[in-house]
């Protein structure tokens, strides 16, 4: 019969072992999980603190939270244009795929039971900086995604793409869960080395490249022909007289051409091909207030200093209308050429002015820009030939009656009547001249009033006719279209402060009389005195008008509005 100690031994020991088994399991499981977490942190090069409670199987992980920003594009170009060697595989750490400028802002403690519950704290970054960085790498904005974000905000479905890969097939930036966002917009990023990137020579966001024109070079062959000396030849003057030339004996004796002051021409000069020179170009950075910087375009921008743009800068203390017009025109120019310029917003009053029909067609006729036959009928038509024929007939009739009366007079009175008729003819002629001048002045006055009241043309149509007029007057090249002429004009505005000021003055006057109800006689005189500037200004207005149709609901406006609402986002 089993004794009590035996019963305790056979029954109590297994029960005690069963009671300790959960503790042993928790200890082993906790230690294994802690080791796995530490291995994950080492693989991602993350500096974290891990603690484990073996009794309750609770693991605490402290990970730093960062504020990040893109590296400098020029100073750290290798890291900027490359992916991180050790990206984190922990959920929430998708931002570690790139190299960033990081600043530690605190720690976040997590309590987990298993490794799949571990989350890396999302990094805080400026939405504008993030978008511009990814666009610079080659990402493509998704118009539908930004439209949804602008309309729905935080209620946008998770996974909605905002930026696509360079090939447009995969998502680069997507909406992420709001678990760790603290009320901010939560995003996730992805990039593959197989997509490829742009390089340092690519034009970054907020920058526009404008190309100028090559200055005309002198004709080398013509200059060489002028300088080439023909031995023994005699130069003749305009009167055909021979000038005194040097004796031919000097040439025969082997005179040194260097002593004659004339440039010898190489026989092989005509076989040397002329290298086609690229037009000078400027990279312009457009900020929220307008032009920020302008540098000559080159593969190594660090070799060049920034151009002087004081005449185009705009700030809170300096409402420079020249800079505002330039920023509006270059933004419209860049946007219409598929460059997403969403950093600068064209003022609403300029957009409203650009889409108004403001120049009457009669004014263009008076400026000799348009033929009157190409416009709708707006002026009173006069039949001067019929009036001249009637006046001539009346004059002939009066003259014939006077001559008949003279023939009936005695000889002593005939001479006096003849002199009187001649004086009257002279007085009538002088009076007709005065009447003609008064009539022409009255007609000019009427024509001016009718021109001001004539139908107003669209700014694009005005620009087309002004462009043809500029080409006719040799102010622009014949082969340039509206887009190219505006590009050259913007380039000239950067380099020529006087030209920029003249254009701004005309544009301010133009906008002023449009806001005041229409053009007046004094406004017409200003346009006539500055017709070249007015023609160039109409080209800028036409470019701005093209952007009006896409002002609402466009990708550029959606991007701009989203960046205005979401200053900071959480990226993970």
C-alpha positions in Angstrom: 0.0 0.0 0.0 1.4 3.4 -1.1 2.3 5.7 1.7 1.5 9.3 1.9 5.0 10.4 0.8 4.8 8.2 -2.2 1.4 9.7 -3.2 2.9 13.2 -2.8 5.9 12.2 -4.9 4.0 10.6 -7.7 1.1 13.1 -7.9 2.6 16.4 -6.5 5.7 16.5 -8.6 4.0 16.3 -12.0 1.5 18.9 -10.8 4.3 21.2 -9.8 6.0 20.7 -13.1 2.7 21.5 -14.9 2.5 24.7 -12.9 6.0 25.9 -13.8 5.6 24.9 -17.5 3.9 28.2 -18.5 6.6 30.2 -16.8 9.2 28.2 -18.6 7.4 28.6 -22.0 6.9 32.4 -21.5 10.6 32.7 -20.6 11.8 30.8 -23.7 9.3 32.6 -26.0 10.1 36.0 -24.6 13.8 35.5 -24.9 13.4 34.2 -28.5 11.2 37.2 -29.4 13.6 39.6 -27.9 16.5 38.1 -29.8 14.5 38.2 -33.1 13.5 41.9 -32.5 17.1 42.8 -31.8 18.1 41.0 -35.0 15.6 43.0 -37.0 16.8 46.2 -35.5 20.4 45.4 -36.3 19.5 44.5 -39.8 17.8 47.8 -40.3 20.7 49.7 -38.5 18.1 51.0 -35.9 19.2 52.2 -32.5 16.5 50.9 -30.2 16.2 49.6 -26.6 14.5 46.2 -26.1 13.2 44.9 -22.7 11.4 41.7 -22.0 9.1 40.6 -19.1 9.5 36.8 -19.0 6.7 36.3 -16.5 4.0 38.2 -18.4 5.5 37.6 -21.8 5.5 41.4 -22.6 8.2 43.0 -24.6 8.9 46.7 -24.7 10.7 48.3 -27.6 11.9 52.0 -27.6 12.6 53.4 -31.0 13.6 57.0 -31.9 11.2 59.2 -33.8 12.8 61.4 -36.5 12.0 64.5 -38.4 13.6 64.0 -41.9 14.4 66.2 -44.9 16.0 65.5 -48.3 19.7 65.9 -48.5 21.3 68.8 -50.4 21.0 68.2 -54.1 24.5 69.3 -55.0 26.6 68.8 -51.8 25.4 65.2 -51.2 24.6 64.2 -54.8 25.8 60.5 -54.4 23.5 59.9 -51.5 20.7 62.1 -53.0 20.6 60.1 -56.2 21.1 56.7 -54.6 19.1 54.3 -52.4 20.0 53.4 -48.8 22.2 50.3 -48.5 20.3 49.0 -45.4 16.6 49.9 -45.6 14.4 48.8 -42.7 12.0 45.9 -43.3 9.9 46.8 -40.3 6.4 48.0 -41.1 6.3 51.8 -40.9 9.9 52.2 -42.0 9.4 52.5 -45.7 11.0 55.9 -45.6 14.4 54.3 -44.8 14.7 53.2 -48.5 16.2 56.7 -49.2 19.0 58.6 -47.6 17.7 61.5 -45.5 18.9 64.3 -43.3 17.5 63.0 -39.9 16.9 64.8 -36.6 15.9 62.8 -33.5 12.8 64.3 -31.8 12.0 61.7 -29.2 11.4 58.1 -28.4 8.3 55.9 -28.8 7.7 52.9 -26.6 5.8 49.9 -27.9 4.5 46.9 -26.0 4.3 43.8 -28.2 3.8 40.0 -27.8 5.1 38.9 -31.1 7.5 40.3 -33.7 4.9 40.9 -36.3 3.4 43.5 -34.0 6.5 45.7 -34.1 6.1 49.0 -35.9 8.8 51.5 -36.7 7.7 55.1 -35.8 6.8 57.1 -38.8 9.0 60.0 -39.7 7.7 63.6 -40.0 8.5 65.5 -43.2 7.3 68.5 -45.0 4.8 67.5 -47.6 6.2 70.0 -50.1 9.7 68.7 -49.6 8.6 65.1 -50.0 6.7 65.7 -53.2 9.5 67.8 -54.8 12.1 65.2 -53.8 10.2 62.3 -55.4 9.4 64.3 -58.5 13.1 65.2 -58.8 13.9 61.5 -58.7 11.5 60.9 -61.6 8.1 60.1 -60.0 5.0 61.0 -61.9 2.0 62.7 -60.1 -1.3 60.8 -60.2 -4.0 63.3 -61.0 -6.8 61.1 -59.6 -5.1 60.6 -56.3 -4.4 64.3 -55.7 -8.0 65.2 -56.7 -9.3 62.7 -54.2 -6.9 64.0 -51.5 -8.0 67.5 -52.1 -11.7 66.6 -51.9 -11.7 64.0 -49.1 -8.7 64.7 -46.9 -8.1 62.0 -44.3 -11.0 59.9 -45.6 -9.1 59.0 -48.8 -9.0 55.1 -49.0 -5.8 53.5 -47.8 -3.5 52.6 -50.7 -4.6 55.4 -53.0 -1.6 56.4 -55.1 -0.4 60.0 -55.2 2.8 59.4 -57.2 3.6 56.7 -59.7 6.9 55.2 -60.8 8.7 56.7 -63.8 7.1 54.1 -66.1 3.7 54.9 -64.7 2.9 51.3 -63.8 3.5 51.1 -60.0 2.8 53.3 -57.0 5.6 55.3 -55.4 3.7 57.3 -52.7 0.4 56.0 -51.3 -2.0 56.7 -48.5 -1.1 54.7 -45.4 -3.1 53.7 -42.3 -3.6 56.4 -39.6 -2.3 54.2 -36.7 0.8 56.3 -35.9 -0.1 59.6 -37.6 -1.5 61.6 -34.6 -4.1 63.2 -36.8 -1.6 64.0 -39.6 -1.7 62.7 -43.2 -0.1 59.2 -43.2 1.9 58.1 -46.3 4.0 55.2 -47.4 6.8 55.3 -50.0 8.3 52.7 -52.3 11.0 52.7 -54.8 12.8 50.1 -57.0 16.3 50.3 -58.4 15.0 48.9 -61.6 12.9 52.0 -62.3 15.9 54.2 -62.8 16.4 57.8 -61.6 17.1 61.1 -63.1 20.5 62.6 -62.6 22.1 65.8 -61.3 21.8 67.5 -64.7 18.0 67.1 -64.7 15.9 70.2 -64.1 14.6 70.0 -60.5 11.0 70.9 -59.5 10.2 74.6 -59.1 12.7 75.4 -61.8 12.1 76.4 -65.4 14.6 76.4 -68.2 14.3 79.3 -70.6 16.4 79.6 -73.7 17.4 82.8 -75.4 18.7 83.5 -78.9 22.2 83.3 -80.3 23.4 86.8 -81.2 24.2 87.2 -84.9 27.8 86.6 -85.8 29.6 88.5 -88.5 30.0 86.9 -91.8 33.6 85.5 -91.7 33.8 85.1 -95.4 32.6 88.6 -96.1 35.0 90.1 -93.6 37.9 88.0 -95.0 37.0 89.1 -98.5 37.3 92.7 -97.4 40.6 92.2 -95.7 42.2 90.0 -98.4 44.8 92.0 -100.4 45.2 91.5 -104.1 48.8 92.4 -105.1 49.1 95.0 -107.9 45.4 96.0 -107.7 44.4 99.7 -107.6 41.5 100.7 -105.4 39.1 103.2 -107.0 37.1 105.9 -105.3 33.3 106.5 -105.9 34.3 108.9 -108.7 36.3 106.2 -110.4 39.7 107.8 -109.8 42.6 105.4 -109.0 44.2 105.7 -105.6 47.9 105.7 -105.3 48.9 102.0 -104.8 52.2 100.7 -103.7 54.7 99.8 -106.5 54.4 96.3 -107.7 58.1 95.9 -107.1 57.4 95.7 -103.3 55.1 92.8 -103.8 57.5 91.1 -106.2 60.3 91.6 -103.6 58.3 89.6 -101.1 56.8 92.4 -98.9 55.7 91.1 -95.5 51.9 91.2 -95.2 52.2 91.8 -91.5 53.7 95.3 -92.2 50.7 96.3 -94.3 48.2 96.0 -91.4 46.1 93.5 -93.4 44.9 90.2 -92.1 45.9 87.3 -94.4 43.2 84.7 -95.0 44.0 81.0 -94.7 43.3 78.9 -97.8 41.9 76.2 -95.6 39.5 78.4 -93.6 36.6 77.6 -95.9 37.0 73.9 -95.2 36.7 74.3 -91.4 33.0 73.5 -90.4 31.2 76.0 -88.3 30.2 74.5 -84.9 26.5 75.0 -84.2 26.3 77.1 -81.1 23.6 76.2 -78.5 21.4 79.2 -77.5 22.1 80.6 -74.0 19.8 79.3 -71.4 18.9 80.3 -67.8 17.5 78.1 -65.0 14.9 80.1 -63.0 13.7 78.9 -59.6 10.1 79.9 -58.9 9.0 80.3 -55.3 5.7 81.1 -53.6 6.3 84.8 -54.0 7.9 84.7 -57.5 11.4 84.4 -58.9 14.0 83.2 -56.3 17.1 82.5 -58.3 18.4 82.5 -61.9 21.6 80.8 -63.0 23.1 80.1 -66.4 22.4 76.6 -67.5 25.4 74.3 -67.6 26.2 70.7 -66.6 28.0 72.1 -63.6 25.9 74.9 -62.1 28.5 75.5 -59.3 30.8 77.1 -61.8 28.4 80.0 -62.3 27.2 82.7 -60.0 23.5 83.6 -59.8 22.4 86.4 -62.1 21.2 89.7 -60.7 17.4 89.4 -60.4 16.8 92.4 -58.1 14.4 93.9 -60.7 12.3 90.8 -60.6 12.2 89.9 -56.9 9.0 90.3 -54.9 8.7 90.3 -51.1 6.3 91.4 -48.4 7.9 94.9 -48.4 8.3 95.3 -52.1 5.2 94.7 -54.2 7.2 94.7 -57.5 4.7 94.5 -60.3 7.5 93.6 -62.7 8.3 90.5 -60.7 4.6 89.6 -60.4 4.1 89.8 -64.2 7.3 87.8 -64.8 6.4 85.1 -62.3 2.9 84.8 -63.7 4.1 84.6 -67.3 6.9 82.1 -66.6 4.5 79.9 -64.5 2.0 79.9 -67.3 4.8 79.1 -69.8 6.1 76.3 -67.6 2.7 74.8 -66.8 1.6 74.7 -70.5 4.9 72.9 -71.4 4.1 70.0 -69.0 6.2 71.3 -66.2 4.3 71.1 -62.9 4.7 74.6 -61.5 2.5 74.3 -58.5 4.6 76.4 -56.2 3.6 79.8 -57.5 -0.1 80.8 -57.8 -0.9 83.3 -60.5 -2.9 86.1 -58.8 -6.7 85.9 -59.5 -6.9 89.4 -60.7 -4.3 88.7 -63.4 -6.1 85.6 -64.4 -9.3 87.5 -64.7 -7.6 90.2 -66.7 -6.1 87.7 -69.1 -9.4 86.1 -70.0 -11.2 89.4 -70.8 -11.6 90.6 -74.3 -10.1 94.1 -73.9 -8.5 95.3 -77.2 -11.0 96.6 -79.8 -10.2 95.4 -83.3 -10.4 99.1 -84.5 -7.5 100.0 -82.3 -5.4 97.3 -83.9 -6.3 98.8 -87.3 -5.2 102.3 -86.1 -2.0 100.8 -84.9 -1.4 99.3 -88.4 -1.4 95.8 -86.9 -4.4 94.5 -88.8 -5.9 95.4 -92.2 -9.4 96.9 -91.9 -10.6 94.3 -94.4 -9.8 91.5 -91.9 -12.1 93.0 -89.2 -15.8 93.2 -88.8 -17.4 96.4 -90.2 -17.0 99.0 -87.5 -16.2 102.4 -89.2 -18.3 104.7 -91.3 -17.6 104.4 -95.0 -17.3 107.6 -97.1 -17.5 107.9 -100.9 -14.9 110.6 -101.4 -14.7 110.0 -105.1 -18.4 110.7 -105.7 -18.2 113.9 -103.5 -15.1 115.0 -105.5 -16.8 114.4 -108.8 -19.9 116.5 -107.7 -17.6 119.3 -106.5 -15.7 119.3 -109.7 -18.9 119.4 -111.7 -20.2 122.4 -109.7 -16.9 124.2 -110.1 -17.0 123.6 -113.9 -20.6 124.8 -114.2 -19.8 128.0 -112.2 -16.7 128.6 -114.3 -18.6 128.2 -117.6 -21.3 130.6 -116.5 -18.8 133.1 -115.4 -16.9 132.8 -118.7 -20.2 133.3 -120.6 -20.9 136.4 -118.6 -17.4 137.7 -119.3 -17.9 137.2 -123.0 -20.9 139.4 -123.0 -19.1 142.3 -121.2 -17.4 145.2 -123.0 -13.6 144.9 -123.4 -12.9 147.4 -120.6 -14.9 145.3 -118.1 -13.8 141.9 -119.3 -10.3 142.2 -117.8 -11.7 143.2 -114.4 -14.2 140.3 -114.5 -11.4 137.9 -115.4 -9.3 139.0 -112.5 -12.2 138.8 -110.1 -13.0 135.2 -111.3 -9.4 134.2 -110.8 -9.3 135.6 -107.3 -12.6 133.9 -106.5 -11.1 130.6 -107.8 -8.1 131.0 -105.6 -10.3 131.8 -102.5 -12.5 128.8 -103.3 -9.4 126.6 -103.5 -8.1 127.8 -100.2 -11.5 127.3 -98.6 -11.7 123.8 -100.0 -8.4 123.0 -98.4 -9.6 124.3 -95.1 -12.8 122.4 -95.5 -10.9 119.2 -96.3 -8.7 119.6 -93.2 -11.8 120.2 -91.1 -13.5 117.2 -92.6 -10.4 115.0 -92.2 -10.1 116.1 -88.5 -13.8 115.4 -87.9 -13.5 112.0 -89.6 -10.4 111.2 -87.6 -12.3 112.0 -84.4 -15.2 110.0 -85.5 -12.9 107.1 -86.5 -11.2 107.1 -83.1 -14.6 107.0 -81.3 -15.7 104.2 -83.6 -12.4 102.3 -83.1 -12.8 102.5 -79.3 -16.4 101.2 -79.7 -15.5 98.5 -82.2 -15.8 94.7 -81.2 -13.2 93.5 -78.8 -11.0 90.6 -79.7 -9.8 87.7 -77.7 -6.2 88.2 -76.3 -5.0 85.1 -78.2 -6.2 86.6 -81.5 -4.6 90.0 -80.6 -1.3 88.1 -79.8 -1.4 86.3 -83.1 -1.7 89.6 -85.1 0.9 91.3 -82.9 3.3 88.4 -83.5 2.9 88.8 -87.2 3.5 92.5 -86.9 6.7 91.9 -84.8 8.0 89.5 -87.5 7.2 92.0 -90.2 9.2 94.7 -88.3 12.1 92.2 -87.7 11.7 92.3 -83.9 11.5 88.5 -83.7 12.7 85.7 -85.9 10.3 84.5 -88.6 10.6 80.8 -87.6 9.6 81.4 -84.0 6.1 80.5 -82.8 4.2 82.1 -79.9 5.7 79.7 -77.4 9.3 80.3 -78.5 8.9 84.1 -78.7 7.6 84.2 -75.1 10.5 82.0 -74.0 13.0 84.4 -75.6 11.1 87.4 -74.1 11.3 85.9 -70.6 15.0 85.3 -71.1 15.4 88.9 -72.1 13.5 90.1 -69.1 15.9 88.4 -66.8 18.9 90.0 -68.5 17.5 93.4 -69.4 15.9 95.3 -66.5 14.8 98.1 -68.7 12.9 95.8 -71.1 11.2 94.1 -68.1 10.2 97.5 -66.6 8.8 98.7 -70.0 6.7 95.5 -70.3 5.4 95.9 -66.7 4.5 99.5 -67.3 2.5 98.6 -70.4 0.8 95.7 -68.7 -0.1 97.8 -65.7 -1.6 100.5 -68.0 -3.4 97.8 -70.0 -4.9 96.2 -66.8 -5.8 99.6 -65.4 -7.9 100.7 -68.4 -9.6 97.3 -68.5 -10.5 97.6 -64.8 -11.8 101.1 -65.4 -14.2 100.1 -68.1 -12.3 100.2 -71.4 -9.6 101.9 -73.5 -9.6 105.7 -73.9 -7.8 108.0 -76.2 -5.0 108.6 -73.8 -4.6 104.8 -73.4 -4.4 104.5 -77.2 -1.6 107.1 -77.3 0.3 105.2 -74.7 0.0 102.0 -76.7 1.0 103.8 -79.9 4.1 105.3 -78.3 5.1 101.9 -76.9 3.8 99.7 -79.6 6.7 97.2 -79.5 6.3 96.8 -75.8 2.6 96.4 -76.2 3.0 93.7 -78.8 5.4 91.8 -76.6 3.1 92.3 -73.6 0.2 90.8 -75.6 2.2 87.6 -76.1 2.6 87.3 -72.3 -1.1 87.9 -71.7 -1.9 85.2 -74.3 0.3 82.7 -72.5 -1.3 83.5 -69.2 -4.8 83.1 -70.8 -3.9 79.6 -71.9 -3.5 78.6 -68.2 -6.9 80.1 -67.2 -8.8 77.1 -68.7 -6.8 74.7 -66.4 -6.9 77.0 -63.4 -9.6 75.0 -61.6 -9.4 71.2 -61.2 -6.0 70.8 -62.8 -3.2 68.7 -61.3 -1.2 71.8 -60.6 -4.0 73.4 -58.6 -4.8 70.2 -56.8 -1.1 69.8 -55.8 -0.9 73.4 -54.6 -4.1 73.1 -52.5 -3.0 69.8 -50.9 0.4 71.3 -50.0 -1.3 74.4 -48.5 -3.6 72.2 -46.3 -1.0 69.5 -45.3 2.2 71.3 -44.2 3.6 68.2 -42.4 2.9 64.6 -43.0 3.9 61.3 -41.5 5.9 59.0 -43.8 6.2 55.3 -43.0 
